[in-house]
Amino acid sequence: MKTVEEIKLDKNKSQYLYLQLYEEVKKLIESNIIEPHVKLPTIRYLASKLGVNNVTVVNAYNLLEAEGYIYKKMGSGSYVQDIRSKEVERLILDEETNMNFANLDIDIDINNKEKIVNFASTAPMPDLFPVDDFKLVLNQVLDRDKGRAFTYQESQGYFNLRNAISNYLSDFNIKTNEGNIHIISGAQQGIDILSKALINYGDIVFTENPTYTGAIAVFKSRSARIVEIPINKDGIDLIDLEYKLKSFKPKFIYVMPNFQNPTGYSYSVAKKKKLIELATKYNFYIIEDDYLSDLDFFTQSKNTLKSLDTSDKVVYIKSFSKIFMPGLRLAFMIIPKSIYNEVLSAKHISDISTSGLIQRAFHLYLEKGIWQKHIRNVNTIYTERYKTIVKSVRKHMPKEVKYILPQGGLSFWFSLPSGYSANELYRLCLKNDISIAPGSLFDIWQRDTHFFRLSIASIHNDEIDYGIAKLAHIINYFLKNFQKDRISIDLYNNLF
Ligand SMILES: Cc1ncc(COP(=O)(O)O)c(C=O)c1O
């Protein structure tokens, strides 16, 4: 079989027809018989060719899309995804990957073979973790609470911690109380349980594109239909958003208004306000993933959507992973009253409760003011790295590479001239001991792009200039020796 039209479905089989069709198309894509970016037959045409209902083809295409095998272009149809980028994703996530070293025939100093220069990861380095301070509060909890520290905790979270968090939030103009706060085992769990509580098969979810990979994976796992909204340097494209709101009714929109991952861009206050207005007008929730607003190196404004939310439309998720210790698995949410019970029940089904011992220790950590000391410390360290990377990028980066500098956070988003493949650049960099994150990782449909992200989370200050100088050499080589027209579609050109 060479084409989708030649597929044969067996109506006598107990397996649903749409699943048979899904499996057959998937095989054709996986074995590369149909190539990336080839257009699939229209729904009506394929349904009549196979002698099935349109709905059978719609369901099969939806499933293929949810699993990243195909992507849709508005008003144009369905296309085969470049699934080779899934391989890139695995590589980047696997920190233990054994790299092959192949020198480039270019004039760069590759003395430091000991270790990869890691611009890819946004995970903080263990030497930033306040281990001694945390040992102190852990011991105090054990002495104070004894066995009670190891009982089941309420699903909502340890009362004293919720109380301390609601007090802490008043410094950020977020007015709430412990009754609306919900402790979770990391922001990833928050996104997952919200999806479990709110999404039914085929429901629509809006997200920025590009966006955080972990959220895309959750929405796809719930078989949500994802509608992408472009992001500009001052936040989400509100014109596109309102246009799509007239055709679709999303359950929610997932956004990162401060130092968005991967672009590093932040929404203007006017855009934040307008987004809340639209949520009220069109009646949808906004999930605000605030993973980094603490790292504002210039204004310290910490201007969250939640602080502007007078209609209780914003679900606020705050992770401590990037600014504290990811392995604690600790975060919290502020949940609108209208969905509180559904979310609480989804959390209970998921893991009953977040570790009581960790919650109690973190409560002491906040109460004793050690948290404030820690935040000041990480801000100093990241500000130093921020200044270094900005200086190095200005000094070394080829002029063909475009970027807009964020005012804080950990991510920097770069654009190669259009047509160049960031997946190819990624592979070339890896062979030369530099790790970057190609844009396909953050695209809803994993499409290859000419964008890539650099992060300062997993790199020491004194490695940055060396790393950027070397990356700049590699890019110069890449632009001279690699083919330009590797990507047929130009994504995100609105970003610059
Ligand atoms: C934007 C964003 N949200 C959420 C998470 C997950 O955070 P947590 O470790 O709290 O689950 C990440 C991790 O990379 C992230 O980048």
Ligand as a Chemical Component Dictionary entry (heavy atoms), coordinates in Angstrom:
data_LIG
# 
_chem_comp.id                   LIG 
_chem_comp.type                 NON-POLYMER 
_chem_comp.pdbx_formal_charge   0 
_chem_comp.three_letter_code    LIG 
# 
loop_
_chem_comp_atom.comp_id 
_chem_comp_atom.atom_id 
_chem_comp_atom.alt_atom_id 
_chem_comp_atom.type_symbol 
_chem_comp_atom.charge 
_chem_comp_atom.model_Cartn_x 
_chem_comp_atom.model_Cartn_y 
_chem_comp_atom.model_Cartn_z 
_chem_comp_atom.pdbx_ordinal 
LIG C1 C1 C 0 6.330 26.743 31.850 1  
LIG C2 C2 C 0 6.472 25.556 32.743 2  
LIG N1 N1 N 0 5.429 25.171 33.500 3  
LIG C3 C3 C 0 5.510 24.104 34.303 4  
LIG C4 C4 C 0 6.657 23.348 34.387 5  
LIG C5 C5 C 0 6.677 22.152 35.286 6  
LIG O1 O1 O 0 6.961 22.576 36.590 7  
LIG P1 P1 P 0 6.991 21.603 37.831 8  
LIG O2 O2 O 0 8.382 21.109 38.004 9  
LIG O3 O3 O 0 6.527 22.458 38.969 10 
LIG O4 O4 O 0 6.031 20.480 37.580 11 
LIG C6 C6 C 0 7.775 23.701 33.609 12 
LIG C7 C7 C 0 9.008 22.911 33.649 13 
LIG O5 O5 O 0 9.860 22.994 32.814 14 
LIG C8 C8 C 0 7.670 24.838 32.780 15 
LIG O6 O6 O 0 8.697 25.231 32.003 16 
# 
loop_
_chem_comp_bond.comp_id 
_chem_comp_bond.atom_id_1 
_chem_comp_bond.atom_id_2 
_chem_comp_bond.value_order 
_chem_comp_bond.pdbx_ordinal 
LIG C1 C2 SING 1  
LIG C2 N1 SING 2  
LIG C2 C8 DOUB 3  
LIG N1 C3 DOUB 4  
LIG C3 C4 SING 5  
LIG C4 C5 SING 6  
LIG C4 C6 DOUB 7  
LIG C5 O1 SING 8  
LIG O1 P1 SING 9  
LIG P1 O2 DOUB 10 
LIG P1 O3 SING 11 
LIG P1 O4 SING 12 
LIG C6 C7 SING 13 
LIG C6 C8 SING 14 
LIG C7 O5 DOUB 15 
LIG C8 O6 SING 16 
# 
